[in-house]
Amino acid sequence: MQLTTTPSIEGKRITKYCGVIAGEAILGANLFKDLFAGIRDLVGGRSATYEKELQRAREIALDELQRRAQDLGANAVIGIDIDYEIMGKENGMLMVSASGTAVIVE
């Protein structure tokens, strides 16, 4: 399955639009607080530990997006947008969401 942020796939023709789909991953902020307490790899203001967790959440959201596209019979997702949101009464959760349009290309 091809996933892209572009509105089309070069060299491919879209034959059917299957619908707008989304995938989400929500992580608790306590996870980040716990990670922060043990971080020893802060270099230049960057945290590899945080980056790995955000990457994992993004991968979960994209995997879910791909699964939903397959459920619709699509073989590609175009126009993917990835968003990061802080949620909860005291910003206790981080949500990574990916959305796009499931399509069939030939």
LUMMARSE-146073 format. One record per residue: residue number from 1; chain; x, y, z of N, C-alpha, C in turn. Coordinates in steps of 0.001 Angstrom, whole numbers, plus 500000, padded with zeros to 6 digits. Last residue first. Layout:
<rs>
<r><num>NUM</num><cadena>A</cadena><n_x>X</n_x><n_y>Y</n_y><n_z>Z</n_z><ca_x>X</ca_x><ca_y>Y</ca_y><ca_z>Z</ca_z><c_x>X</c_x><c_y>Y</c_y><c_z>Z</c_z></r>
...
</rs>
This chain:
<rs>
<r><num>106</num><cadena>A</cadena><n_x>495750</n_x><n_y>502641</n_y><n_z>489699</n_z><ca_x>496245</ca_x><ca_y>501598</ca_y><ca_z>488778</ca_z><c_x>497513</c_x><c_y>502064</c_y><c_z>488118</c_z></r>
<r><num>105</num><cadena>A</cadena><n_x>494312</n_x><n_y>502972</n_y><n_z>492976</n_z><ca_x>495109</ca_x><ca_y>503478</ca_y><ca_z>491856</ca_z><c_x>495519</c_x><c_y>502306</c_y><c_z>490956</c_z></r>
<r><num>104</num><cadena>A</cadena><n_x>491834</n_x><n_y>503878</n_y><n_z>495138</n_z><ca_x>492346</ca_x><ca_y>502770</ca_y><ca_z>494346</ca_z><c_x>493063</c_x><c_y>503381</c_y><c_z>493161</c_z></r>
<r><num>103</num><cadena>A</cadena><n_x>492145</n_x><n_y>505537</n_y><n_z>498340</n_z><ca_x>491872</ca_x><ca_y>505474</ca_y><ca_z>496911</ca_z><c_x>492340</c_x><c_y>504145</c_y><c_z>496321</c_z></r>
<r><num>102</num><cadena>A</cadena><n_x>491442</n_x><n_y>507445</n_y><n_z>501163</n_z><ca_x>491704</ca_x><ca_y>506103</ca_y><ca_z>500661</ca_z><c_x>491275</c_x><c_y>506048</c_y><c_z>499204</c_z></r>
<r><num>101</num><cadena>A</cadena><n_x>492851</n_x><n_y>510344</n_y><n_z>502265</n_z><ca_x>491805</ca_x><ca_y>509814</ca_y><ca_z>501401</ca_z><c_x>492256</c_x><c_y>508467</c_y><c_z>500875</c_z></r>
<r><num>100</num><cadena>A</cadena><n_x>493612</n_x><n_y>510990</n_y><n_z>505756</n_z><ca_x>493878</ca_x><ca_y>511049</ca_y><ca_z>504336</ca_z><c_x>492699</c_x><c_y>510490</c_y><c_z>503564</c_z></r>
<r><num>99</num><cadena>A</cadena><n_x>495258</n_x><n_y>511511</n_y><n_z>508901</n_z><ca_x>494052</ca_x><ca_y>511408</ca_y><ca_z>508073</ca_z><c_x>494457</c_x><c_y>511535</c_y><c_z>506613</c_z></r>
<r><num>98</num><cadena>A</cadena><n_x>496423</n_x><n_y>510767</n_y><n_z>512087</n_z><ca_x>496763</ca_x><ca_y>510803</ca_y><ca_z>510663</ca_z><c_x>495463</c_x><c_y>510652</c_y><c_z>509889</c_z></r>
<r><num>97</num><cadena>A</cadena><n_x>497283</n_x><n_y>512042</n_y><n_z>515264</n_z><ca_x>496271</ca_x><ca_y>511567</ca_y><ca_z>514328</ca_z><c_x>496788</c_x><c_y>511744</c_y><c_z>512903</c_z></r>
<r><num>96</num><cadena>A</cadena><n_x>498234</n_x><n_y>511679</n_y><n_z>518496</n_z><ca_x>498783</ca_x><ca_y>511804</ca_y><ca_z>517150</ca_z><c_x>497723</c_x><c_y>511242</c_y><c_z>516220</c_z></r>
<r><num>95</num><cadena>A</cadena><n_x>497761</n_x><n_y>513193</n_y><n_z>521586</n_z><ca_x>497156</ca_x><ca_y>512435</ca_y><ca_z>520501</ca_z><c_x>497893</c_x><c_y>512747</c_y><c_z>519203</c_z></r>
<r><num>94</num><cadena>A</cadena><n_x>498533</n_x><n_y>512985</n_y><n_z>524945</n_z><ca_x>499016</ca_x><ca_y>513455</ca_y><ca_z>523650</ca_z><c_x>498391</c_x><c_y>512573</c_y><c_z>522589</c_z></r>
<r><num>93</num><cadena>A</cadena><n_x>497115</n_x><n_y>514060</n_y><n_z>528043</n_z><ca_x>497242</ca_x><ca_y>513090</ca_y><ca_z>526962</ca_z><c_x>497785</c_x><c_y>513772</c_y><c_z>525710</c_z></r>
<r><num>92</num><cadena>A</cadena><n_x>496779</n_x><n_y>516065</n_y><n_z>529938</n_z><ca_x>497281</ca_x><ca_y>514774</ca_y><ca_z>530371</ca_z><c_x>497513</c_x><c_y>513764</c_y><c_z>529271</c_z></r>
<r><num>91</num><cadena>A</cadena><n_x>496043</n_x><n_y>518758</n_y><n_z>530274</n_z><ca_x>496944</ca_x><ca_y>518352</ca_y><ca_z>529195</ca_z><c_x>497603</c_x><c_y>517015</c_y><c_z>529498</c_z></r>
<r><num>90</num><cadena>A</cadena><n_x>494120</n_x><n_y>518649</n_y><n_z>532216</n_z><ca_x>495400</ca_x><ca_y>519265</ca_y><ca_z>532546</ca_z><c_x>496452</c_x><c_y>518852</c_y><c_z>531530</c_z></r>
<r><num>89</num><cadena>A</cadena><n_x>492034</n_x><n_y>517516</n_y><n_z>530683</n_z><ca_x>491792</ca_x><ca_y>518651</ca_y><ca_z>531564</ca_z><c_x>493081</c_x><c_y>519396</c_y><c_z>531905</c_z></r>
<r><num>88</num><cadena>A</cadena><n_x>492990</n_x><n_y>516672</n_y><n_z>527286</n_z><ca_x>492736</ca_x><ca_y>516401</ca_y><ca_z>528688</ca_z><c_x>492647</c_x><c_y>517664</c_y><c_z>529506</c_z></r>
<r><num>87</num><cadena>A</cadena><n_x>495671</n_x><n_y>516825</n_y><n_z>524843</n_z><ca_x>494278</ca_x><ca_y>516691</ca_y><ca_z>525256</ca_z><c_x>494191</c_x><c_y>516521</c_y><c_z>526771</c_z></r>
<r><num>86</num><cadena>A</cadena><n_x>497500</n_x><n_y>518096</n_y><n_z>522234</n_z><ca_x>497524</ca_x><ca_y>517821</ca_y><ca_z>523663</ca_z><c_x>496079</c_x><c_y>517866</c_y><c_z>524136</c_z></r>
<r><num>85</num><cadena>A</cadena><n_x>498181</n_x><n_y>516717</n_y><n_z>519022</n_z><ca_x>497321</ca_x><ca_y>517516</ca_y><ca_z>519895</ca_z><c_x>497543</c_x><c_y>517113</c_y><c_z>521347</c_z></r>
<r><num>84</num><cadena>A</cadena><n_x>499383</n_x><n_y>516647</n_y><n_z>515793</n_z><ca_x>499719</ca_x><ca_y>516350</ca_y><ca_z>517182</ca_z><c_x>498888</c_x><c_y>517275</c_y><c_z>518052</c_z></r>
<r><num>83</num><cadena>A</cadena><n_x>498714</n_x><n_y>515205</n_y><n_z>512580</n_z><ca_x>498537</ca_x><ca_y>516260</ca_y><ca_z>513587</ca_z><c_x>498900</c_x><c_y>515742</c_y><c_z>514964</c_z></r>
<r><num>82</num><cadena>A</cadena><n_x>499305</n_x><n_y>514694</n_y><n_z>509217</n_z><ca_x>499571</ca_x><ca_y>514192</ca_y><ca_z>510565</ca_z><c_x>499503</c_x><c_y>515363</c_y><c_z>511524</c_z></r>
<r><num>81</num><cadena>A</cadena><n_x>497690</n_x><n_y>513861</n_y><n_z>506268</n_z><ca_x>498029</ca_x><ca_y>514949</ca_y><ca_z>507170</ca_z><c_x>498217</c_x><c_y>514345</c_y><c_z>508553</c_z></r>
<r><num>80</num><cadena>A</cadena><n_x>497759</n_x><n_y>512661</n_y><n_z>502958</n_z><ca_x>497891</ca_x><ca_y>512373</ca_y><ca_z>504392</ca_z><c_x>498343</c_x><c_y>513619</c_y><c_z>505140</c_z></r>
<r><num>79</num><cadena>A</cadena><n_x>497037</n_x><n_y>512480</n_y><n_z>500245</n_z><ca_x>496703</ca_x><ca_y>513669</ca_y><ca_z>501021</ca_z><c_x>496826</c_x><c_y>513473</c_y><c_z>502520</c_z></r>
<r><num>78</num><cadena>A</cadena><n_x>496115</n_x><n_y>508972</n_y><n_z>499864</n_z><ca_x>496694</ca_x><ca_y>510236</ca_y><ca_z>499407</ca_z><c_x>496313</c_x><c_y>511371</c_y><c_z>500354</c_z></r>
<r><num>77</num><cadena>A</cadena><n_x>496720</n_x><n_y>505613</n_y><n_z>499999</n_z><ca_x>496118</ca_x><ca_y>506723</ca_y><ca_z>500747</ca_z><c_x>496857</c_x><c_y>507983</c_y><c_z>500320</c_z></r>
<r><num>76</num><cadena>A</cadena><n_x>495909</n_x><n_y>502572</n_y><n_z>498216</n_z><ca_x>496744</ca_x><ca_y>503745</ca_y><ca_z>498474</ca_z><c_x>495969</c_x><c_y>504742</c_y><c_z>499338</c_z></r>
<r><num>75</num><cadena>A</cadena><n_x>494084</n_x><n_y>500667</n_y><n_z>497758</n_z><ca_x>495478</ca_x><ca_y>500236</ca_y><ca_z>497671</ca_z><c_x>496452</c_x><c_y>501407</c_y><c_z>497838</c_z></r>
<r><num>74</num><cadena>A</cadena><n_x>490960</n_x><n_y>499810</n_y><n_z>499399</n_z><ca_x>491889</ca_x><ca_y>500747</ca_y><ca_z>498770</ca_z><c_x>493291</c_x><c_y>500145</c_y><c_z>498692</c_z></r>
<r><num>73</num><cadena>A</cadena><n_x>489048</n_x><n_y>498432</n_y><n_z>500765</n_z><ca_x>489467</ca_x><ca_y>497908</ca_y><ca_z>499476</ca_z><c_x>490447</c_x><c_y>498802</c_y><c_z>498737</c_z></r>
<r><num>72</num><cadena>A</cadena><n_x>488519</n_x><n_y>499184</n_y><n_z>503293</n_z><ca_x>487672</ca_x><ca_y>499780</ca_y><ca_z>502255</ca_z><c_x>488026</c_x><c_y>499274</c_y><c_z>500855</c_z></r>
<r><num>71</num><cadena>A</cadena><n_x>490538</n_x><n_y>497924</n_y><n_z>504655</n_z><ca_x>489161</ca_x><ca_y>497498</ca_y><ca_z>504936</ca_z><c_x>488181</c_x><c_y>498038</c_y><c_z>503900</c_z></r>
<r><num>70</num><cadena>A</cadena><n_x>492686</n_x><n_y>499482</n_y><n_z>503789</n_z><ca_x>492560</ca_x><ca_y>498108</ca_y><ca_z>503303</ca_z><c_x>491144</c_x><c_y>497581</c_y><c_z>503522</c_z></r>
<r><num>69</num><cadena>A</cadena><n_x>492176</n_x><n_y>501772</n_y><n_z>505334</n_z><ca_x>492154</ca_x><ca_y>501853</ca_y><ca_z>503873</ca_z><c_x>491969</c_x><c_y>500462</c_y><c_z>503274</c_z></r>
<r><num>68</num><cadena>A</cadena><n_x>492567</n_x><n_y>500755</n_y><n_z>507885</n_z><ca_x>491237</ca_x><ca_y>501236</ca_y><ca_z>507508</ca_z><c_x>491096</c_x><c_y>501368</c_y><c_z>505997</c_z></r>
<r><num>67</num><cadena>A</cadena><n_x>495313</n_x><n_y>500192</n_y><n_z>507738</n_z><ca_x>494344</ca_x><ca_y>499110</ca_y><ca_z>507975</ca_z><c_x>492930</c_x><c_y>499535</c_y><c_z>507568</c_z></r>
<r><num>66</num><cadena>A</cadena><n_x>496362</n_x><n_y>502794</n_y><n_z>507433</n_z><ca_x>496534</ca_x><ca_y>501798</ca_y><ca_z>506373</ca_z><c_x>495534</c_x><c_y>500655</c_y><c_z>506517</c_z></r>
<r><num>65</num><cadena>A</cadena><n_x>495679</n_x><n_y>503880</n_y><n_z>509921</n_z><ca_x>495195</ca_x><ca_y>504497</ca_y><ca_z>508684</ca_z><c_x>495260</c_x><c_y>503490</c_y><c_z>507533</c_z></r>
<r><num>64</num><cadena>A</cadena><n_x>497197</n_x><n_y>502240</n_y><n_z>511591</n_z><ca_x>495736</ca_x><ca_y>502215</ca_y><ca_z>511692</ca_z><c_x>495095</c_x><c_y>502803</c_y><c_z>510437</c_z></r>
<r><num>63</num><cadena>A</cadena><n_x>499738</n_x><n_y>503050</n_y><n_z>510771</n_z><ca_x>499341</ca_x><ca_y>501642</ca_y><ca_z>510617</ca_z><c_x>497819</c_x><c_y>501501</c_y><c_z>510668</c_z></r>
<r><num>62</num><cadena>A</cadena><n_x>499654</n_x><n_y>505735</n_y><n_z>511577</n_z><ca_x>499746</ca_x><ca_y>505413</ca_y><ca_z>510146</ca_z><c_x>499375</c_x><c_y>503955</c_y><c_z>509871</c_z></r>
<r><num>61</num><cadena>A</cadena><n_x>499512</n_x><n_y>505407</n_y><n_z>514380</n_z><ca_x>498456</ca_x><ca_y>506131</ca_y><ca_z>513672</ca_z><c_x>498469</c_x><c_y>505800</c_y><c_z>512184</c_z></r>
<r><num>60</num><cadena>A</cadena><n_x>501929</n_x><n_y>504038</n_y><n_z>514839</n_z><ca_x>500651</ca_x><ca_y>503419</ca_y><ca_z>515207</ca_z><c_x>499519</c_x><c_y>504070</c_y><c_z>514428</c_z></r>
<r><num>59</num><cadena>A</cadena><n_x>503772</n_x><n_y>505981</n_y><n_z>513990</n_z><ca_x>503700</ca_x><ca_y>504691</ca_y><ca_z>513296</ca_z><c_x>502391</c_x><c_y>503967</c_y><c_z>513592</c_z></r>
<r><num>58</num><cadena>A</cadena><n_x>503296</n_x><n_y>507955</n_y><n_z>515933</n_z><ca_x>503042</ca_x><ca_y>508253</ca_y><ca_z>514521</ca_z><c_x>502907</c_x><c_y>506963</c_y><c_z>513716</c_z></r>
<r><num>57</num><cadena>A</cadena><n_x>504175</n_x><n_y>506595</n_y><n_z>518210</n_z><ca_x>502774</ca_x><ca_y>507019</ca_y><ca_z>518110</ca_z><c_x>502399</c_x><c_y>507315</c_y><c_z>516661</c_z></r>
<r><num>56</num><cadena>A</cadena><n_x>506901</n_x><n_y>506299</n_y><n_z>517557</n_z><ca_x>506068</ca_x><ca_y>505111</ca_y><ca_z>517779</ca_z><c_x>504593</c_x><c_y>505466</c_y><c_z>517645</c_z></r>
<r><num>55</num><cadena>A</cadena><n_x>507666</n_x><n_y>508973</n_y><n_z>517462</n_z><ca_x>507767</ca_x><ca_y>508160</ca_y><ca_z>516256</ca_z><c_x>506885</c_x><c_y>506923</c_y><c_z>516376</c_z></r>
<r><num>54</num><cadena>A</cadena><n_x>507302</n_x><n_y>509631</n_y><n_z>520139</n_z><ca_x>506489</ca_x><ca_y>510306</ca_y><ca_z>519121</ca_z><c_x>506516</c_x><c_y>509527</c_y><c_z>517811</c_z></r>
<r><num>53</num><cadena>A</cadena><n_x>509283</n_x><n_y>507963</n_y><n_z>521218</n_z><ca_x>507876</ca_x><ca_y>507772</ca_y><ca_z>521593</ca_z><c_x>506943</c_x><c_y>508444</c_y><c_z>520595</c_z></r>
<r><num>52</num><cadena>A</cadena><n_x>511593</n_x><n_y>509049</n_y><n_z>520057</n_z><ca_x>511232</ca_x><ca_y>507645</ca_y><ca_z>519801</ca_z><c_x>509771</c_x><c_y>507389</c_y><c_z>520128</c_z></r>
<r><num>51</num><cadena>A</cadena><n_x>511565</n_x><n_y>511628</n_y><n_z>521159</n_z><ca_x>511434</ca_x><ca_y>511459</ca_y><ca_z>519717</ca_z><c_x>511040</c_x><c_y>510032</c_y><c_z>519356</c_z></r>
<r><num>50</num><cadena>A</cadena><n_x>512025</n_x><n_y>511066</n_y><n_z>523853</n_z><ca_x>510757</ca_x><ca_y>511656</ca_y><ca_z>523432</ca_z><c_x>510527</c_x><c_y>511423</c_y><c_z>521947</c_z></r>
<r><num>49</num><cadena>A</cadena><n_x>514661</n_x><n_y>510045</n_y><n_z>523557</n_z><ca_x>513603</ca_x><ca_y>509239</ca_y><ca_z>524167</ca_z><c_x>512230</c_x><c_y>509759</c_y><c_z>523757</c_z></r>
<r><num>48</num><cadena>A</cadena><n_x>516170</n_x><n_y>512102</n_y><n_z>522528</n_z><ca_x>515961</ca_x><ca_y>510916</ca_y><ca_z>521693</ca_z><c_x>514833</c_x><c_y>510060</c_y><c_z>522244</c_z></r>
<r><num>47</num><cadena>A</cadena><n_x>515629</n_x><n_y>515386</n_y><n_z>522802</n_z><ca_x>515530</ca_x><ca_y>514164</ca_y><ca_z>523584</ca_z><c_x>515224</c_x><c_y>512993</c_y><c_z>522669</c_z></r>
<r><num>46</num><cadena>A</cadena><n_x>517504</n_x><n_y>518385</n_y><n_z>522495</n_z><ca_x>516709</ca_x><ca_y>517310</ca_y><ca_z>521886</ca_z><c_x>516726</c_x><c_y>516099</c_y><c_z>522797</c_z></r>
<r><num>45</num><cadena>A</cadena><n_x>519243</n_x><n_y>520288</n_y><n_z>523443</n_z><ca_x>517821</ca_x><ca_y>520546</ca_y><ca_z>523606</ca_z><c_x>516921</c_x><c_y>519479</c_y><c_z>523009</c_z></r>
<r><num>44</num><cadena>A</cadena><n_x>521788</n_x><n_y>519163</n_y><n_z>523064</n_z><ca_x>521371</ca_x><ca_y>520302</ca_y><ca_z>522250</ca_z><c_x>519883</c_x><c_y>520580</c_y><c_z>522319</c_z></r>
<r><num>43</num><cadena>A</cadena><n_x>520702</n_x><n_y>516245</n_y><n_z>524349</n_z><ca_x>521839</ca_x><ca_y>516857</ca_y><ca_z>523675</ca_z><c_x>521303</c_x><c_y>517999</c_y><c_z>522821</c_z></r>
<r><num>42</num><cadena>A</cadena><n_x>519838</n_x><n_y>513958</n_y><n_z>526727</n_z><ca_x>519513</ca_x><ca_y>515301</ca_y><ca_z>526224</ca_z><c_x>520769</c_x><c_y>515926</c_y><c_z>525625</c_z></r>
<r><num>41</num><cadena>A</cadena><n_x>519883</n_x><n_y>511381</n_y><n_z>527788</n_z><ca_x>520412</ca_x><ca_y>511625</ca_y><ca_z>526454</ca_z><c_x>519974</c_x><c_y>512971</c_y><c_z>525879</c_z></r>
<r><num>40</num><cadena>A</cadena><n_x>518722</n_x><n_y>510591</n_y><n_z>530000</n_z><ca_x>520132</ca_x><ca_y>510921</ca_y><ca_z>530150</ca_z><c_x>520732</c_x><c_y>511355</c_y><c_z>528819</c_z></r>
<r><num>39</num><cadena>A</cadena><n_x>515635</n_x><n_y>510519</n_y><n_z>531596</n_z><ca_x>516368</ca_x><ca_y>510866</ca_y><ca_z>530363</ca_z><c_x>517801</c_x><c_y>511248</c_y><c_z>530704</c_z></r>
<r><num>38</num><cadena>A</cadena><n_x>513922</n_x><n_y>509907</n_y><n_z>533644</n_z><ca_x>515053</ca_x><ca_y>509030</ca_y><ca_z>533412</ca_z><c_x>515910</c_x><c_y>509393</c_y><c_z>532226</c_z></r>
<r><num>37</num><cadena>A</cadena><n_x>511994</n_x><n_y>511873</n_y><n_z>533582</n_z><ca_x>512733</ca_x><ca_y>511687</ca_y><ca_z>534818</ca_z><c_x>513982</c_x><c_y>510839</c_y><c_z>534603</c_z></r>
<r><num>36</num><cadena>A</cadena><n_x>510864</n_x><n_y>511493</n_y><n_z>531074</n_z><ca_x>511687</ca_x><ca_y>512676</ca_y><ca_z>531310</ca_z><c_x>512547</c_x><c_y>512508</c_y><c_z>532547</c_z></r>
<r><num>35</num><cadena>A</cadena><n_x>509377</n_x><n_y>509189</n_y><n_z>531452</n_z><ca_x>510524</ca_x><ca_y>509167</ca_y><ca_z>530551</ca_z><c_x>511461</c_x><c_y>510330</c_y><c_z>530835</c_z></r>
<r><num>34</num><cadena>A</cadena><n_x>507449</n_x><n_y>510194</n_y><n_z>533191</n_z><ca_x>508324</ca_x><ca_y>509102</ca_y><ca_z>533619</ca_z><c_x>509567</c_x><c_y>509032</c_y><c_z>532749</c_z></r>
<r><num>33</num><cadena>A</cadena><n_x>506256</n_x><n_y>512068</n_y><n_z>531502</n_z><ca_x>506879</ca_x><ca_y>512513</ca_y><ca_z>532746</ca_z><c_x>507854</c_x><c_y>511455</c_y><c_z>533252</c_z></r>
<r><num>32</num><cadena>A</cadena><n_x>505282</n_x><n_y>510379</n_y><n_z>529463</n_z><ca_x>506313</ca_x><ca_y>511352</ca_y><ca_z>529146</ca_z><c_x>507006</c_x><c_y>511859</c_y><c_z>530408</c_z></r>
<r><num>31</num><cadena>A</cadena><n_x>503418</n_x><n_y>508927</n_y><n_z>530931</n_z><ca_x>504475</ca_x><ca_y>508226</ca_y><ca_z>530231</ca_z><c_x>505616</c_x><c_y>509184</c_y><c_z>529934</c_z></r>
<r><num>30</num><cadena>A</cadena><n_x>501701</n_x><n_y>510929</n_y><n_z>531638</n_z><ca_x>502518</ca_x><ca_y>510327</ca_y><ca_z>532689</ca_z><c_x>503663</c_x><c_y>509545</c_y><c_z>532082</c_z></r>
<r><num>29</num><cadena>A</cadena><n_x>500295</n_x><n_y>511435</n_y><n_z>529354</n_z><ca_x>501396</ca_x><ca_y>512349</ca_y><ca_z>529687</ca_z><c_x>502264</c_x><c_y>511777</c_y><c_z>530794</c_z></r>
<r><num>28</num><cadena>A</cadena><n_x>499493</n_x><n_y>508689</n_y><n_z>527221</n_z><ca_x>499317</ca_x><ca_y>509411</ca_y><ca_z>528479</ca_z><c_x>500530</c_x><c_y>510264</c_y><c_z>528792</c_z></r>
<r><num>27</num><cadena>A</cadena><n_x>498673</n_x><n_y>508829</n_y><n_z>523779</n_z><ca_x>499629</ca_x><ca_y>508465</ca_y><ca_z>524820</ca_z><c_x>499363</c_x><c_y>509303</c_y><c_z>526053</c_z></r>
<r><num>26</num><cadena>A</cadena><n_x>496919</n_x><n_y>507596</n_y><n_z>521079</n_z><ca_x>496857</ca_x><ca_y>508498</ca_y><ca_z>522233</ca_z><c_x>497786</c_x><c_y>507957</c_y><c_z>523312</c_z></r>
<r><num>25</num><cadena>A</cadena><n_x>496558</n_x><n_y>507636</n_y><n_z>517655</n_z><ca_x>497296</ca_x><ca_y>507023</ca_y><ca_z>518758</ca_z><c_x>497291</c_x><c_y>508036</c_y><c_z>519886</c_z></r>
<r><num>24</num><cadena>A</cadena><n_x>494454</n_x><n_y>507048</n_y><n_z>514791</n_z><ca_x>494888</ca_x><ca_y>507809</ca_y><ca_z>515963</ca_z><c_x>495721</c_x><c_y>506957</c_y><c_z>516895</c_z></r>
<r><num>23</num><cadena>A</cadena><n_x>493476</n_x><n_y>507611</n_y><n_z>511445</n_z><ca_x>494053</ca_x><ca_y>506707</ca_y><ca_z>512430</ca_z><c_x>494592</c_x><c_y>507545</c_y><c_z>513572</c_z></r>
<r><num>22</num><cadena>A</cadena><n_x>490924</n_x><n_y>507988</n_y><n_z>508965</n_z><ca_x>491817</ca_x><ca_y>508519</ca_y><ca_z>509993</ca_z><c_x>492319</c_x><c_y>507387</c_y><c_z>510871</c_z></r>
<r><num>21</num><cadena>A</cadena><n_x>489652</n_x><n_y>508796</n_y><n_z>505661</n_z><ca_x>489896</ca_x><ca_y>507891</ca_y><ca_z>506778</ca_z><c_x>490853</c_x><c_y>508548</c_y><c_z>507766</c_z></r>
<r><num>20</num><cadena>A</cadena><n_x>487341</n_x><n_y>509351</n_y><n_z>503107</n_z><ca_x>488281</ca_x><ca_y>509962</ca_y><ca_z>504040</ca_z><c_x>488416</c_x><c_y>509026</c_y><c_z>505235</c_z></r>
<r><num>19</num><cadena>A</cadena><n_x>487056</n_x><n_y>507043</n_y><n_z>500301</n_z><ca_x>486591</ca_x><ca_y>507839</ca_y><ca_z>501429</ca_z><c_x>487716</c_x><c_y>508399</c_y><c_z>502271</c_z></r>
<r><num>18</num><cadena>A</cadena><n_x>487672</n_x><n_y>506009</n_y><n_z>497838</n_z><ca_x>486958</ca_x><ca_y>505143</ca_y><ca_z>498784</ca_z><c_x>486469</c_x><c_y>505893</c_y><c_z>500014</c_z></r>
<r><num>17</num><cadena>A</cadena><n_x>487708</n_x><n_y>506788</n_y><n_z>494543</n_z><ca_x>487891</ca_x><ca_y>507390</ca_y><ca_z>495858</ca_z><c_x>487038</c_x><c_y>506581</c_y><c_z>496834</c_z></r>
<r><num>16</num><cadena>A</cadena><n_x>489261</n_x><n_y>505199</n_y><n_z>491812</n_z><ca_x>488130</ca_x><ca_y>505247</ca_y><ca_z>492739</ca_z><c_x>488566</c_x><c_y>505903</c_y><c_z>494044</c_z></r>
<r><num>15</num><cadena>A</cadena><n_x>491442</n_x><n_y>505558</n_y><n_z>490223</n_z><ca_x>490235</ca_x><ca_y>505042</ca_y><ca_z>489582</ca_z><c_x>489020</c_x><c_y>505085</c_y><c_z>490497</c_z></r>
<r><num>14</num><cadena>A</cadena><n_x>494144</n_x><n_y>507558</n_y><n_z>489622</n_z><ca_x>493150</ca_x><ca_y>507223</ca_y><ca_z>490643</ca_z><c_x>491881</c_x><c_y>506782</c_y><c_z>489936</c_z></r>
<r><num>13</num><cadena>A</cadena><n_x>497058</n_x><n_y>506446</n_y><n_z>488120</n_z><ca_x>495751</ca_x><ca_y>507058</ca_y><ca_z>487890</ca_z><c_x>494799</c_x><c_y>506594</c_y><c_z>488979</c_z></r>
<r><num>12</num><cadena>A</cadena><n_x>500513</n_x><n_y>507258</n_y><n_z>488445</n_z><ca_x>499363</ca_x><ca_y>506401</ca_y><ca_z>488778</ca_z><c_x>498076</c_x><c_y>507177</c_y><c_z>488524</c_z></r>
<r><num>11</num><cadena>A</cadena><n_x>502483</n_x><n_y>509098</n_y><n_z>488046</n_z><ca_x>502506</ca_x><ca_y>507900</ca_y><ca_z>487230</ca_z><c_x>501367</c_x><c_y>506925</c_y><c_z>487502</c_z></r>
<r><num>10</num><cadena>A</cadena><n_x>502382</n_x><n_y>510244</n_y><n_z>491345</n_z><ca_x>502932</ca_x><ca_y>510421</ca_y><ca_z>490009</ca_z><c_x>502997</c_x><c_y>509082</c_y><c_z>489271</c_z></r>
<r><num>9</num><cadena>A</cadena><n_x>499477</n_x><n_y>510424</n_y><n_z>492994</n_z><ca_x>500701</ca_x><ca_y>509629</ca_y><ca_z>492948</ca_z><c_x>501208</c_x><c_y>509687</c_y><c_z>491515</c_z></r>
<r><num>8</num><cadena>A</cadena><n_x>498106</n_x><n_y>513287</n_y><n_z>494742</n_z><ca_x>498090</ca_x><ca_y>512266</ca_y><ca_z>493697</ca_z><c_x>499394</c_x><c_y>511499</c_y><c_z>493787</c_z></r>
<r><num>7</num><cadena>A</cadena><n_x>498504</n_x><n_y>515040</n_y><n_z>496808</n_z><ca_x>497124</ca_x><ca_y>514792</ca_y><ca_z>496395</ca_z><c_x>496983</c_x><c_y>513757</c_y><c_z>495276</c_z></r>
<r><num>6</num><cadena>A</cadena><n_x>500931</n_x><n_y>513795</n_y><n_z>499256</n_z><ca_x>500568</ca_x><ca_y>514528</ca_y><ca_z>498042</ca_z><c_x>499140</c_x><c_y>514184</c_y><c_z>497609</c_z></r>
<r><num>5</num><cadena>A</cadena><n_x>501651</n_x><n_y>512140</n_y><n_z>501227</n_z><ca_x>501057</ca_x><ca_y>513414</ca_y><ca_z>501637</ca_z><c_x>500583</c_x><c_y>514222</c_y><c_z>500442</c_z></r>
<r><num>4</num><cadena>A</cadena><n_x>500956</n_x><n_y>508617</n_y><n_z>500935</n_z><ca_x>501624</ca_x><ca_y>509847</ca_y><ca_z>500510</ca_z><c_x>500887</c_x><c_y>511082</c_y><c_z>501031</c_z></r>
<r><num>3</num><cadena>A</cadena><n_x>501404</n_x><n_y>505161</n_y><n_z>500728</n_z><ca_x>500926</ca_x><ca_y>506263</ca_y><ca_z>501560</ca_z><c_x>501687</c_x><c_y>507512</c_y><c_z>501148</c_z></r>
<r><num>2</num><cadena>A</cadena><n_x>500530</n_x><n_y>502175</n_y><n_z>499143</n_z><ca_x>501295</ca_x><ca_y>503411</ca_y><ca_z>499060</ca_z><c_x>500610</c_x><c_y>504482</c_y><c_z>499901</c_z></r>
<r><num>1</num><cadena>A</cadena><n_x>500852</n_x><n_y>498814</n_y><n_z>500000</n_z><ca_x>500000</ca_x><ca_y>500000</ca_y><ca_z>500000</ca_z><c_x>500885</c_x><c_y>501231</c_y><c_z>500000</c_z></r>
</rs>
